[in-house]
Amino acid sequence: MTGVTREAPVNASPAVASNAEGEEIEVLESTDVLPVAPEDQWKSLFDKYDPENSGFISTERFRDLLATHGSELDPHKLEVLLALADGNADGKICYQDFVNLSQEELEINKRSNSFRRAILQGSRQLKGCNLRDEADLGLSQRLVRHVAYETLPREVDRKWYFDSYTYCPPPWFILAITIAEVAVFMYYGFQLDRLVLQVSSPSFLKSPLPYHPQLRAQAWRYLSYIFMHTGIEHLSLNMAMQLLVGVPLEMVHGALRIGLVYVCGVLAGSLAVSVTDMTAPVVGSSGGVYALVSAHLANVVMNWSGMKCQFKLFRMAMALVCMSVEFGRAVWLRFYPPAFPPCPNPSFVAHLGGVVVGLTLGVVVLQNYEQRLQEQSLFWIFFCVYTLFVLCAVFWNIFAYSLLDVRLPPPP
């Protein structure tokens, strides 16, 4: 059995434990497993320690059960397993929690170094009071707690995030993208002398930013189209969803992971249009926004019982309504008679590309908080599928237009 080379004080804070000078942590190997016994034997033992037939036993009784009927575990690991099993931090364990302990033990070794260091040094007293019950919190601390309950389904993750988050760095990626999109929109709003339905202006598509099928060889357009929007109604819905969902997700998962999902959604959106709606241009950040929102909603549904955010059903319904309104607006605009035929109005397929990325790659990213993505097989499966799609779409753009003799609109 391997553990820490030097024990930290039990009541040390996570910051002290993770930054203590001279502390060298060996990676905990999964060599210690829970005692092996037939399932019915453990069920009968569990029932023995639950004379009231309440379906729960206290953590102290669970320790007695292991000490009496099972092999001895590392004390640090035992504390962690008890805390992880007790998702509601109420000092009780149900039989299903007990069954899940072996799975929780394996998850410890998949965590990032900072998370594993604090856990293995025994510095996380996770079976204390619930995070919601902590009082005398400042405004910034209440915001961090709110974000934790918005995005994380497990109490152990919420407490670790609450104790470790420092606002440094801030959620700069989503904020920077949002500011740039608003600035570009206002610039073209003054230049085109219109804010509503800018797409109806004859100079709208002459910008170097939108994707246009005649200009698909200009590779930057597959990403830069997010800075152009058809009008203030388009921009407003996208920015609202992008800030309300993207900022909390970036605060929890970081700019690198959220930026990966966002950019993959943007690129998948423009490539999906170039393959399925070959004559249409593309504008708007809906590909990236829909990737983030759909990933978050799917994560909430998949962890419904663990998500403790308030009014989650109502808020999920409102998010779906906003997505539906924005998508319906895009579909209507696509088939509305264009202002300057034969060039059609911008496509709506980018929304669908973003949703697919969110439900695959995005869900894997959001479900593995503080865990190493490179060790998640599902991440590599979806990433390889996404890479294959990008390569196929590139070849499609190079060869299919001429082979199919597609009649494209003239360049703007």
Phi, psi and chi 1 to 4 in degrees:
 res  aa     phi    psi   chi1   chi2   chi3   chi4
   1 MET       -  129.9 -178.0 -175.7  -54.9      -
   2 THR  -113.3  149.8   60.8      -      -      -
   3 GLY  -150.7 -148.2      -      -      -      -
   4 VAL   -79.8  151.4  -62.9      -      -      -
   5 THR   -82.3  -19.8   58.5      -      -      -
   6 ARG  -147.8  127.7 -168.4 -177.3  -52.6  172.4
   7 GLU   -77.3  137.9  -69.4 -170.6    5.8      -
   8 ALA   -91.6  159.6      -      -      -      -
   9 PRO   -59.3  141.6  -22.6   31.4      -      -
  10 VAL   -63.5  -34.4  172.9      -      -      -
  11 ASN   -96.2   13.5  -65.4  -36.0      -      -
  12 ALA   -66.7  148.8      -      -      -      -
  13 SER   -74.9  158.2   67.8      -      -      -
  14 PRO   -57.5  -37.3  -23.1   32.5      -      -
  15 ALA   -64.8  -41.6      -      -      -      -
  16 VAL   -66.3  -42.9  171.9      -      -      -
  17 ALA   -65.2  -38.3      -      -      -      -
  18 SER   -80.8  -17.7   61.2      -      -      -
  19 ASN  -115.5    5.2  -64.7  -49.1      -      -
  20 ALA   -60.6  128.9      -      -      -      -
  21 GLU   -74.3  140.5  -64.2 -177.4    0.2      -
  22 GLY    83.6   -4.6      -      -      -      -
  23 GLU   -81.2  121.7  -64.6  -73.4   -7.0      -
  24 GLU  -114.7  123.3  -64.1 -178.6   -0.8      -
  25 ILE  -107.1  126.4  -52.5  -58.8      -      -
  26 GLU   -87.4  144.4  -64.3 -179.8    9.6      -
  27 VAL   -67.1  127.0  175.8      -      -      -
  28 LEU   -72.7  120.6 -177.0   66.8      -      -
  29 GLU   -86.6  153.5  -56.6  -68.1  -16.2      -
  30 SER   -84.2   53.7  -61.8      -      -      -
  31 THR   -93.8  -23.3   55.5      -      -      -
  32 ASP   -92.8  119.6  -59.6  -41.4      -      -
  33 VAL  -119.5  163.6  -64.5      -      -      -
  34 LEU   -66.2  152.5  -72.8  174.3      -      -
  35 PRO   -54.9  140.3  -22.3   30.6      -      -
  36 VAL   -88.9  127.1  178.4      -      -      -
  37 ALA  -159.7  152.7      -      -      -      -
  38 PRO   -57.7  146.2  -21.9   31.8      -      -
  39 GLU   -60.5  -39.7 -176.0  176.0  -10.6      -
  40 ASP   -67.4  -31.0   54.4   -8.9      -      -
  41 GLN   -66.6  -44.3  178.3 -177.8  -11.1      -
  42 TRP   -65.6  -35.2  -79.1  111.9      -      -
  43 LYS   -64.3  -41.5 -174.9   66.1  171.7   68.0
  44 SER   -67.6  -37.1   62.1      -      -      -
  45 LEU   -65.8  -40.5  -72.0  174.2      -      -
  46 PHE   -60.6  -44.5 -170.1   91.2      -      -
  47 ASP   -64.2  -33.2  -66.8  -21.2      -      -
  48 LYS   -63.3  -36.4  178.3 -178.9  177.5 -179.2
  49 TYR   -86.3    4.5  -78.6   77.3      -      -
  50 ASP  -126.3   68.3  179.3   28.5      -      -
  51 PRO   -63.6  -24.2   24.5  -33.6      -      -
  52 GLU   -80.8   -3.9  -61.0   86.3    2.6      -
  53 ASN    55.3   39.3  -68.1  -37.1      -      -
  54 SER   -84.5  -13.4   63.1      -      -      -
  55 GLY    88.1    1.2      -      -      -      -
  56 PHE  -134.2  151.6  -65.2   87.5      -      -
  57 ILE  -130.7  153.9   61.4  174.0      -      -
  58 SER   -73.1  160.6   66.3      -      -      -
  59 THR   -64.5  -31.9   52.5      -      -      -
  60 GLU   -65.8  -42.6  -70.1   75.2   13.6      -
  61 ARG   -66.0  -33.3  -72.8 -176.1  177.4  179.9
  62 PHE   -66.4  -37.7 -178.8   65.0      -      -
  63 ARG   -61.1  -43.4  -77.5 -164.3 -170.5   89.5
  64 ASP   -62.6  -38.5  -66.0  -20.3      -      -
  65 LEU   -61.5  -46.7 -173.1  154.4      -      -
  66 LEU   -67.1  -39.9  -71.6 -179.5      -      -
  67 ALA   -67.0  -33.1      -      -      -      -
  68 THR   -85.9  -41.0  -54.3      -      -      -
  69 HIS  -114.6   -1.6  -58.4  -80.0      -      -
  70 GLY  -131.5  171.3      -      -      -      -
  71 SER   -73.5  157.9   60.8      -      -      -
  72 GLU   -79.5  139.2 -171.3  174.8  -10.8      -
  73 LEU  -108.5  161.3  -67.1  175.6      -      -
  74 ASP   -57.0  127.1 -177.0  -22.1      -      -
  75 PRO   -55.0  -40.0  -23.6   32.6      -      -
  76 HIS   -63.0  -44.4  -71.3  -49.6      -      -
  77 LYS   -66.2  -37.7 -177.7 -179.0  -67.7 -172.9
  78 LEU   -61.1  -42.3 -179.5   58.4      -      -
  79 GLU   -61.4  -42.2  -68.7  -68.3  -28.6      -
  80 VAL   -65.6  -45.0  172.2      -      -      -
  81 LEU   -64.1  -39.2  -66.0  177.7      -      -
  82 LEU   -64.0  -42.3  -70.1  170.2      -      -
  83 ALA   -66.4  -41.3      -      -      -      -
  84 LEU   -67.6  -40.2  -70.3  171.6      -      -
  85 ALA   -66.1  -34.1      -      -      -      -
  86 ASP   -86.4   76.0 -177.3   20.5      -      -
  87 GLY   -62.2  -27.9      -      -      -      -
  88 ASN   -95.1    5.0  -65.9  -38.1      -      -
  89 ALA    52.0   39.3      -      -      -      -
  90 ASP  -109.0    9.4   55.5    5.2      -      -
  91 GLY    77.8   13.9      -      -      -      -
  92 LYS  -126.1  152.0  -62.9  179.7 -179.0  179.1
  93 ILE  -131.4  130.5  -63.4  176.5      -      -
  94 CYS   -93.2  170.0   69.2      -      -      -
  95 TYR   -63.7  -35.9 -179.8   68.5      -      -
  96 GLN   -65.8  -36.2 -172.0   58.9   47.5      -
  97 ASP   -59.3  -42.3  -69.6  -27.8      -      -
  98 PHE   -62.9  -41.2  167.3   68.6      -      -
  99 VAL   -64.0  -35.0  172.1      -      -      -
 100 ASN   -78.5   -6.0  -68.2  -21.3      -      -
 101 LEU   -59.2  -40.8  -80.9  174.9      -      -
 102 SER   -64.4  -36.3   58.1      -      -      -
 103 GLN   -68.5  -39.4  -65.3  -62.2  -36.7      -
 104 GLU   -64.5  -36.3  -57.9  -74.0    2.6      -
 105 GLU   -60.9  -41.5  176.3 -172.0    8.6      -
 106 LEU   -66.2  -31.9  -66.3  176.6      -      -
 107 GLU   -67.8  -27.4  -74.4 -171.9   14.7      -
 108 ILE   -58.6  -40.6  -62.6  172.7      -      -
 109 ASN   -75.5   -9.7  -70.1  -44.3      -      -
 110 LYS   -92.9   -3.0  -61.3  177.7 -177.3  177.6
 111 ARG   -77.0  165.8  -61.2  -76.3  178.8  162.7
 112 SER   -68.2  164.3   67.8      -      -      -
 113 ASN   -60.3  -41.1  -70.3  -26.8      -      -
 114 SER   -65.5  -42.6   58.5      -      -      -
 115 PHE   -64.9  -47.2 -174.0   97.4      -      -
 116 ARG   -65.7  -36.0 -170.2  167.9   57.8 -110.0
 117 ARG   -62.6  -48.0 -178.7 -177.5  -65.2  115.8
 118 ALA   -64.8  -41.1      -      -      -      -
 119 ILE   -65.1  -50.1  -71.3  -71.1      -      -
 120 LEU   -70.8  -21.9  -63.7 -177.3      -      -
 121 GLN   -83.9    2.6  -72.9 -177.8  -34.8      -
 122 GLY    73.4   19.8      -      -      -      -
 123 SER   -86.2   -9.1   61.3      -      -      -
 124 ARG   -99.7  109.1  -62.8  -69.9  -64.1  135.8
 125 GLN   -92.4   74.9  -61.5  -58.2  -54.9      -
 126 LEU   -78.1  -11.8  -64.1  173.1      -      -
 127 LYS   -94.3   22.8   53.6 -174.6  173.5   50.3
 128 GLY   -82.8 -149.0      -      -      -      -
 129 CYS   -69.7  155.0   65.9      -      -      -
 130 ASN   -66.0  146.9 -166.7  -67.9      -      -
 131 LEU   -59.7  -33.3 -176.9   57.5      -      -
 132 ARG   -66.2  -24.4  -77.2 -164.8 -175.6  -81.6
 133 ASP   -87.2   -6.2  -61.9  -28.3      -      -
 134 GLU   -70.2  130.3  -64.7 -165.3   15.9      -
 135 ALA  -108.6  177.6      -      -      -      -
 136 ASP    57.7   43.6  -59.2  -34.3      -      -
 137 LEU   -98.6  141.7  -60.9  178.9      -      -
 138 GLY   -74.5  175.7      -      -      -      -
 139 LEU   -61.1  -44.4  179.5   61.4      -      -
 140 SER   -65.7  -37.4   62.1      -      -      -
 141 GLN   -67.6  -38.1  -70.2  178.5  -54.5      -
 142 ARG   -65.9  -36.5  -69.6 -160.2  -62.4  -89.8
 143 LEU   -64.0  -43.9  175.3   60.6      -      -
 144 VAL   -62.7  -42.3  172.8      -      -      -
 145 ARG   -62.3  -41.5 -178.8  175.6   62.5 -180.0
 146 HIS   -61.2  -44.5  173.2   76.5      -      -
 147 VAL   -63.3  -39.1  168.9      -      -      -
 148 ALA   -60.5  -43.7      -      -      -      -
 149 TYR   -74.9  -20.7  -82.4   98.8      -      -
 150 GLU   -74.3  -31.9  -73.3  -71.0  -51.1      -
 151 THR  -120.0  -21.6   56.0      -      -      -
 152 LEU  -113.0  133.2  -64.1  171.3      -      -
 153 PRO   -90.8   -9.8   31.4  -33.3      -      -
 154 ARG  -116.2  137.3  -66.3  158.0   50.2  106.4
 155 GLU   -64.4  -36.4 -173.1   69.2   13.9      -
 156 VAL   -63.6  -38.0   62.6      -      -      -
 157 ASP   -70.9  -39.4  -70.7  -26.0      -      -
 158 ARG   -62.8  -43.0  -70.1 -168.3  -75.0 -100.0
 159 LYS   -68.6  -40.2  -72.3 -171.6  173.5 -176.3
 160 TRP   -63.5  -43.4  162.6 -113.1      -      -
 161 TYR   -64.3  -43.4  168.1   73.1      -      -
 162 PHE   -61.1  -40.3  178.1   79.5      -      -
 163 ASP   -77.3  -24.8  -74.8  -13.5      -      -
 164 SER  -103.7  -17.7   61.7      -      -      -
 165 TYR   -74.6  136.0 -172.8   71.8      -      -
 166 THR  -128.2    5.2   61.7      -      -      -
 167 TYR    64.4   14.3  -72.5   98.3      -      -
 168 CYS  -130.5  106.8 -176.3      -      -      -
 169 PRO   -82.5  158.5   30.4  -35.4      -      -
 170 PRO   -73.1  172.8   27.6  -34.4      -      -
 171 PRO   -72.8   70.6   26.5  -34.4      -      -
 172 TRP   -73.7  -31.0   61.8  -92.0      -      -
 173 PHE   -64.0  -54.7  176.3   78.9      -      -
 174 ILE   -63.6  -40.5  -67.1  -63.8      -      -
 175 LEU   -65.2  -41.7  -66.4  177.9      -      -
 176 ALA   -66.1  -43.4      -      -      -      -
 177 ILE   -61.9  -43.1  -71.9  -70.6      -      -
 178 THR   -64.0  -46.4  -57.6      -      -      -
 179 ILE   -61.5  -42.2  -67.5  172.4      -      -
 180 ALA   -64.5  -41.5      -      -      -      -
 181 GLU   -65.6  -41.6  -70.1  170.6   -6.2      -
 182 VAL   -66.6  -41.4  172.1      -      -      -
 183 ALA   -63.3  -43.4      -      -      -      -
 184 VAL   -65.3  -40.4  170.2      -      -      -
 185 PHE   -62.5  -45.0  175.8   80.0      -      -
 186 MET   -65.1  -37.8  -64.1  -55.2  -62.9      -
 187 TYR   -60.6  -49.0  170.0   78.0      -      -
 188 TYR   -74.0  -24.5  -78.9  101.0      -      -
 189 GLY   -62.3  -43.7      -      -      -      -
 190 PHE   -73.2  -37.1  -72.1  115.1      -      -
 191 GLN   -68.4  -40.0 -171.9  179.6   73.4      -
 192 LEU   -89.6   -8.4  -57.3  175.7      -      -
 193 ASP    61.7   39.1 -164.8   25.4      -      -
 194 ARG  -161.4  145.5   66.8 -176.1   67.0 -170.9
 195 LEU  -111.0  -30.0  -64.7  177.3      -      -
 196 VAL   -96.3  131.9  178.5      -      -      -
 197 LEU    51.0   56.1  -75.0  178.5      -      -
 198 GLN   -58.3  -26.2  -73.7 -174.3   -3.0      -
 199 VAL   -62.1  -19.1   70.2      -      -      -
 200 SER   -79.9   -4.1   61.6      -      -      -
 201 SER   -80.1  138.7  170.6      -      -      -
 202 PRO   -64.6  -19.0   22.1  -32.6      -      -
 203 SER   -97.9    0.7  -58.3      -      -      -
 204 PHE   -60.1  -50.0 -179.3   76.7      -      -
 205 LEU   -81.5   -1.2  -67.4  177.8      -      -
 206 LYS   -79.2   -7.7  -67.8 -178.3 -180.0 -179.7
 207 SER   -65.2  152.2  165.6      -      -      -
 208 PRO   -78.2    6.0   27.8  -34.9      -      -
 209 LEU   -97.2  -44.1  -61.7  177.2      -      -
 210 PRO   -66.8  152.7  -14.2   27.1      -      -
 211 TYR   -78.7  131.6  167.1   83.9      -      -
 212 HIS  -133.7  133.6 -168.7  -78.7      -      -
 213 PRO   -58.7  -30.7   18.3  -31.2      -      -
 214 GLN   -72.8  -19.8  -79.1  -78.3   17.3      -
 215 LEU  -113.9   26.7  -55.9  173.6      -      -
 216 ARG   -69.0  -15.6   64.1 -173.1 -175.2  -80.3
 217 ALA   -70.4  -18.0      -      -      -      -
 218 GLN   -82.7   92.8  -60.9  175.5   -1.4      -
 219 ALA   -60.6  -29.4      -      -      -      -
 220 TRP   -63.7  -22.0   70.9   83.5      -      -
 221 ARG   -66.6  -21.4  -68.1  178.9 -179.8  -92.6
 222 TYR   -68.2  -15.3  -70.9   90.9      -      -
 223 LEU  -116.8  -37.6  -64.3  174.6      -      -
 224 SER   -71.7  -12.4   63.9      -      -      -
 225 TYR   -63.4  -17.6   74.4   92.1      -      -
 226 ILE   -67.0  -18.2   67.2  171.7      -      -
 227 PHE   -85.6   -6.5  -62.6  106.4      -      -
 228 MET  -108.5  139.4  -61.8  -70.9  -70.6      -
 229 HIS  -131.8  152.0  -72.0   78.6      -      -
 230 THR   -70.2  -20.9   58.7      -      -      -
 231 GLY   177.5  176.6      -      -      -      -
 232 ILE   -66.4  -28.2 -165.9  169.5      -      -
 233 GLU   -66.3  -37.9   68.5  -71.7  -15.2      -
 234 HIS   -68.0  -47.7 -174.1 -164.1      -      -
 235 LEU   -61.7  -43.6  177.9   75.4      -      -
 236 SER   -61.8  -47.8  -60.1      -      -      -
 237 LEU   -64.0  -42.7  -75.9  170.9      -      -
 238 ASN   -65.2  -43.4  -85.3   -9.8      -      -
 239 MET   -67.4  -37.4  -65.3  -55.8   96.7      -
 240 ALA   -61.6  -49.2      -      -      -      -
 241 MET   -67.5  -37.6  -69.0 -172.0  -71.2      -
 242 GLN   -64.4  -41.0 -174.9  165.6  -74.7      -
 243 LEU   -77.5  -44.8  -69.4  172.8      -      -
 244 LEU   -67.6  -31.0  -68.9  175.9      -      -
 245 VAL  -102.0  -43.6  175.7      -      -      -
 246 GLY   -68.4  -41.0      -      -      -      -
 247 VAL   -64.6  -49.8  169.3      -      -      -
 248 PRO   -60.4  -39.4  -24.5   34.8      -      -
 249 LEU   -63.5  -40.3  -70.8 -179.4      -      -
 250 GLU   -69.5  -34.6 -174.0  177.3  -14.1      -
 251 MET   -61.0  -33.1  -71.0  175.6   64.4      -
 252 VAL   -89.1  -49.0  172.4      -      -      -
 253 HIS   -98.0  -11.8  -62.2  -80.2      -      -
 254 GLY    91.6  159.6      -      -      -      -
 255 ALA   -67.5  -33.7      -      -      -      -
 256 LEU   -64.8  -49.1 -176.2   61.0      -      -
 257 ARG   -69.7  -45.0  -68.2 -170.0  175.9 -166.9
 258 ILE   -68.6  -38.1  -63.6  -54.7      -      -
 259 GLY   -61.7  -37.5      -      -      -      -
 260 LEU   -60.9  -48.4  173.4   66.9      -      -
 261 VAL   -63.7  -43.5  176.4      -      -      -
 262 TYR   -63.7  -50.9 -171.3   90.2      -      -
 263 VAL   -65.7  -39.1  172.8      -      -      -
 264 CYS   -62.0  -39.0  -74.7      -      -      -
 265 GLY   -65.9  -40.1      -      -      -      -
 266 VAL   -63.4  -48.8  169.7      -      -      -
 267 LEU   -66.2  -40.3 -177.2   57.8      -      -
 268 ALA   -63.8  -34.6      -      -      -      -
 269 GLY   -64.0  -49.4      -      -      -      -
 270 SER   -68.4  -38.2   56.1      -      -      -
 271 LEU   -67.6  -37.1  -70.6  176.0      -      -
 272 ALA   -63.2  -38.5      -      -      -      -
 273 VAL   -64.9  -43.5  171.6      -      -      -
 274 SER   -65.0  -20.7   69.5      -      -      -
 275 VAL   -95.1  -39.0  171.1      -      -      -
 276 THR  -105.4  -25.7   60.7      -      -      -
 277 ASP  -129.0   68.5 -162.0   -0.1      -      -
 278 MET   -68.4  -19.3  -59.4  169.4   68.4      -
 279 THR   -98.8   -3.3   62.6      -      -      -
 280 ALA   -98.7  145.6      -      -      -      -
 281 PRO   -79.2  174.9   28.7  -32.8      -      -
 282 VAL  -138.9  134.7 -173.3      -      -      -
 283 VAL  -141.9  160.3  -65.9      -      -      -
 284 GLY   100.0  155.0      -      -      -      -
 285 SER   -94.1   19.4   59.2      -      -      -
 286 SER   -63.4  -31.2  -61.6      -      -      -
 287 GLY   -59.7  -48.8      -      -      -      -
 288 GLY   -69.6  -41.4      -      -      -      -
 289 VAL   -63.5  -45.7  171.9      -      -      -
 290 TYR   -68.0  -28.4  -85.7   56.0      -      -
 291 ALA   -64.5  -45.4      -      -      -      -
 292 LEU   -68.0  -46.4  -67.1  179.9      -      -
 293 VAL   -67.0  -44.8  175.4      -      -      -
 294 SER   -66.5  -36.7   58.2      -      -      -
 295 ALA   -64.0  -42.8      -      -      -      -
 296 HIS   -66.2  -45.3  176.5   58.3      -      -
 297 LEU   -63.7  -40.7  -66.1 -177.7      -      -
 298 ALA   -64.5  -38.4      -      -      -      -
 299 ASN   -64.9  -38.5 -170.4   40.8      -      -
 300 VAL   -63.9  -45.2  171.6      -      -      -
 301 VAL   -64.6  -42.2  171.6      -      -      -
 302 MET   -69.8  -21.9  -65.2  169.9   66.2      -
 303 ASN  -123.5   43.3  -60.7  -81.0      -      -
 304 TRP   -58.1  -45.3 -172.6  -99.2      -      -
 305 SER   -70.0  -29.0   60.1      -      -      -
 306 GLY   -83.0  -25.0      -      -      -      -
 307 MET   -71.7  121.5  -73.7  -66.9 -174.0      -
 308 LYS  -109.7   17.2  -57.0  -59.5 -178.7 -178.3
 309 CYS   -68.2  148.7   51.1      -      -      -
 310 GLN   -75.5  143.9  -65.5 -179.7  -29.3      -
 311 PHE    53.3   41.3  -48.6  111.0      -      -
 312 LYS   -65.6  -34.2   57.7 -175.7  175.9 -177.6
 313 LEU   -67.2  -45.8 -177.3   59.8      -      -
 314 PHE   -63.3  -44.3  171.0   77.0      -      -
 315 ARG   -68.5  -35.2  -65.5  164.4   66.3  178.3
 316 MET   -66.0  -40.0 -173.4  170.9 -178.0      -
 317 ALA   -63.1  -40.4      -      -      -      -
 318 MET   -65.9  -38.6  -70.1  -57.3  -61.6      -
 319 ALA   -63.4  -41.8      -      -      -      -
 320 LEU   -65.9  -35.9  -68.7  174.0      -      -
 321 VAL   -64.6  -45.5  167.8      -      -      -
 322 CYS   -61.4  -42.6  -69.8      -      -      -
 323 MET   -63.4  -41.2  -66.8  177.1   69.3      -
 324 SER   -67.1  -40.6  -59.5      -      -      -
 325 VAL   -63.3  -45.9  168.8      -      -      -
 326 GLU   -65.0  -41.3  157.5   58.1   13.8      -
 327 PHE   -67.9  -41.1 -177.9   70.3      -      -
 328 GLY   -62.2  -39.3      -      -      -      -
 329 ARG   -61.6  -41.0 -178.0 -151.1   59.9   79.6
 330 ALA   -67.1  -40.4      -      -      -      -
 331 VAL   -65.5  -44.1  173.3      -      -      -
 332 TRP   -59.7  -44.8  168.0   81.5      -      -
 333 LEU   -66.0  -36.4 -178.1   61.6      -      -
 334 ARG   -61.6  -39.6  171.6   62.7 -179.2   86.8
 335 PHE   -98.1    1.4  -64.7  105.3      -      -
 336 TYR   -73.6  142.3 -171.1   80.0      -      -
 337 PRO   -53.7  124.2  -25.9   33.1      -      -
 338 PRO   -67.0  151.8   25.4  -33.5      -      -
 339 ALA   -71.7  -28.1      -      -      -      -
 340 PHE  -135.0   75.2  -55.9   98.2      -      -
 341 PRO   -64.6  153.9   23.2  -31.4      -      -
 342 PRO   -89.6    6.1   33.4  -36.9      -      -
 343 CYS   -73.0  120.8 -178.5      -      -      -
 344 PRO   -74.1  169.5   27.6  -33.7      -      -
 345 ASN   -71.4  164.1  -72.5  -37.0      -      -
 346 PRO   -57.0  148.5  -27.4   35.4      -      -
 347 SER   -78.8  158.9  176.4      -      -      -
 348 PHE  -103.8   -3.2   60.4   86.5      -      -
 349 VAL   -66.6  -23.8  178.4      -      -      -
 350 ALA   -59.7  -32.5      -      -      -      -
 351 HIS   -59.2  -44.8  -61.6   68.6      -      -
 352 LEU   -68.1  -37.9  -56.3  179.5      -      -
 353 GLY   -60.1  -41.6      -      -      -      -
 354 GLY   -64.4  -39.7      -      -      -      -
 355 VAL   -62.2  -43.8  169.4      -      -      -
 356 VAL   -61.7  -43.3  172.8      -      -      -
 357 VAL   -62.6  -42.9  168.9      -      -      -
 358 GLY   -63.4  -38.9      -      -      -      -
 359 LEU   -77.9  -10.3  -65.6 -180.0      -      -
 360 THR  -114.3  -81.3   52.4      -      -      -
 361 LEU   -64.1  -40.6 -162.9   61.4      -      -
 362 GLY   -64.9  -41.0      -      -      -      -
 363 VAL   -63.2  -41.4  168.2      -      -      -
 364 VAL   -61.9  -41.6  175.4      -      -      -
 365 VAL   -64.6  -45.6  169.8      -      -      -
 366 LEU   -72.7  -26.3  -62.5 -167.4      -      -
 367 GLN   -83.7   -5.7  -76.9 -154.3  -43.7      -
 368 ASN  -119.6   58.0  -71.4  -79.9      -      -
 369 TYR   -63.1  131.8  168.3   70.2      -      -
 370 GLU    56.0   22.7  -80.3  -69.9  -23.0      -
 371 GLN  -116.6  152.2  -63.8 -173.1   30.2      -
 372 ARG   -80.3  115.0  -66.8  167.7  -70.9 -166.0
 373 LEU   -62.9  -31.7  -69.5  178.5      -      -
 374 GLN   -66.8  -12.0   62.8  -90.5   26.0      -
 375 GLU  -101.1    4.0  -64.6 -176.0    2.1      -
 376 GLN   -98.1  113.5  -51.9  -62.6  -41.7      -
 377 SER   -62.3  -36.5   57.2      -      -      -
 378 LEU   -64.5  -34.6 -159.6   57.7      -      -
 379 PHE   -61.3  -46.0  170.1   78.4      -      -
 380 TRP   -68.6  -32.4  -72.6  111.3      -      -
 381 ILE   -63.2  -51.1  -68.7  173.4      -      -
 382 PHE   -66.9  -36.7  -73.5  139.7      -      -
 383 PHE   -65.8  -40.0 -172.6   80.0      -      -
 384 CYS   -67.1  -39.7  -70.0      -      -      -
 385 VAL   -63.3  -41.9  170.7      -      -      -
 386 TYR   -63.8  -44.3  178.5   82.0      -      -
 387 THR   -61.5  -40.5  -56.9      -      -      -
 388 LEU   -63.3  -40.5 -179.1   62.3      -      -
 389 PHE   -62.1  -43.1  161.5   73.2      -      -
 390 VAL   -61.7  -44.7  171.2      -      -      -
 391 LEU   -64.4  -43.2  -67.1  175.4      -      -
 392 CYS   -63.5  -40.0  -68.8      -      -      -
 393 ALA   -66.6  -36.3      -      -      -      -
 394 VAL   -63.0  -47.4  169.1      -      -      -
 395 PHE   -63.1  -36.6  -81.3  100.6      -      -
 396 TRP   -60.2  -45.5  179.1  -85.1      -      -
 397 ASN   -66.2  -29.3  -82.6  -89.4      -      -
 398 ILE   -77.5  -41.4  -64.9  174.0      -      -
 399 PHE  -112.4  -33.2  -59.7  108.0      -      -
 400 ALA   -69.0  -35.8      -      -      -      -
 401 TYR   -61.9  -41.2  -80.0   76.5      -      -
 402 SER   -77.4  -37.5   57.5      -      -      -
 403 LEU   -66.0  -38.0  -68.2  175.8      -      -
 404 LEU   -87.2   -5.1  -61.4  176.0      -      -
 405 ASP    53.3   50.9 -165.4   22.1      -      -
 406 VAL   -71.8  132.3  179.3      -      -      -
 407 ARG   -88.6  101.7  -59.0 -179.0   62.8  179.8
 408 LEU   -89.7  151.6  -63.5  176.6      -      -
 409 PRO   -67.2  155.8   24.4  -34.0      -      -
 410 PRO   -64.1  153.6   23.4  -33.1      -      -
 411 PRO   -63.9  150.9   21.6  -32.1      -      -
 412 PRO   -67.4      -   23.7  -32.5      -      -
